[in-house]
């Protein structure tokens, strides 16, 4: 199997690079310079019509959207490596739920916060920023309660779900999400970010 990751450092493709490292999956990396607009070239748009990173090709067949790539990696490589629950188990249902929670539910509020604080001047709003932070705070409380009862998102052991959720929450700290107000989340995130695979950026 030939796997190629099209990416750019310090971008939404970084969590995929980290996941590939965590799973120990042999792959090639192709840097797409998003600062100079390489993501809009016709040859890249043929792989990813959104003109964004990441893109993953598997034997030449392209896949895009970070969450989709994470889920495919988990199912294809994570189960045999003990980093993703087996299909048909209660843990597998939780894995899908928490990954979607981070990218969809939590992610939507991150976008709102980003627009309200860093978007175009006409879209910036303290009221909307505070509302987004309040929503994020409520969601963080849900995760904090879970992590108060167990060390990792799925239970006693680290899994790729921790990497997925941790990557989203880690970026949300940069945007101003109140992660540090939730001690169990804060401690868990520090453990996730300390893993060697999370240092991959070259």
Residue pairs with C-beta under 8 A, 6 or more apart in sequence:
1 58
1 59
2 28
2 57
2 58
2 59
2 60
3 20
3 25
3 26
3 27
3 28
3 56
3 57
3 58
4 27
4 28
4 29
4 30
4 56
4 57
5 13
5 16
5 17
5 20
5 27
5 28
5 29
5 30
5 54
5 55
5 56
6 13
6 29
6 30
6 32
6 44
6 47
6 48
6 53
6 54
6 55
6 56
6 57
7 13
7 14
7 16
7 17
7 29
7 30
7 31
7 32
7 53
7 54
8 31
8 32
8 33
8 34
8 35
8 53
9 31
9 201
9 202
10 201
11 34
11 53
11 54
12 52
12 53
12 54
12 66
13 53
13 54
13 66
14 167
14 200
14 201
15 66
15 70
15 163
15 164
15 167
16 54
16 56
16 66
16 69
16 70
16 73
17 29
17 200
17 201
18 163
18 167
18 197
18 198
18 200
19 69
19 70
19 73
19 160
19 163
19 164
19 197
20 27
20 73
21 196
21 197
21 200
22 83
22 160
22 163
22 195
22 197
22 198
23 73
23 77
23 78
23 81
23 83
23 160
24 81
25 73
25 77
32 38
32 39
32 44
32 53
32 55
34 52
34 53
38 44
39 48
39 51
39 52
39 53
40 51
44 51
44 55
45 51
47 55
47 57
47 62
47 64
48 55
48 62
48 64
49 64
50 64
52 64
54 64
54 66
54 69
55 62
55 63
55 64
56 62
56 63
56 64
56 69
56 72
57 63
63 69
63 72
66 103
67 99
67 100
67 103
67 104
67 164
70 99
70 160
70 164
71 96
71 99
73 160
74 83
74 84
74 95
74 160
74 161
75 84
75 87
77 83
77 84
78 84
78 159
78 160
79 85
79 86
79 87
82 157
83 158
83 159
83 160
84 92
84 95
84 159
84 160
84 161
85 91
85 92
85 94
85 95
85 154
85 159
86 92
91 154
91 155
94 153
94 154
94 161
95 154
95 159
95 160
95 161
98 153
98 154
98 161
98 164
98 165
99 161
99 164
99 165
101 139
101 165
102 164
102 165
102 168
102 169
103 164
103 168
105 139
106 136
106 139
106 168
106 169
106 172
107 168
109 132
109 135
109 136
109 139
110 132
110 136
110 168
110 171
110 172
110 175
110 177
112 128
112 131
112 132
112 135
113 129
113 132
113 133
113 136
113 172
113 175
113 176
113 177
114 175
115 123
115 124
115 128
116 123
116 124
116 125
116 126
116 128
116 129
116 132
117 124
117 129
117 175
117 176
118 124
118 175
129 176
133 176
133 177
133 178
136 172
136 177
136 178
137 177
137 178
137 181
140 169
140 177
140 178
140 179
140 181
140 182
140 185
141 182
143 153
143 165
143 169
143 182
143 184
143 185
144 182
144 183
144 184
144 185
145 184
146 153
147 153
147 184
147 185
147 187
147 188
148 184
150 156
151 188
151 191
152 158
152 159
152 161
152 162
152 188
153 159
153 161
153 162
153 165
153 188
154 161
154 162
158 192
158 195
162 188
162 192
163 192
163 195
163 197
163 198
166 188
166 189
166 192
166 193
166 198
169 177
169 179
169 185
169 189
170 189
170 192
170 193
172 179
173 179
173 180
173 189
179 185
179 186
179 189
180 186
192 198
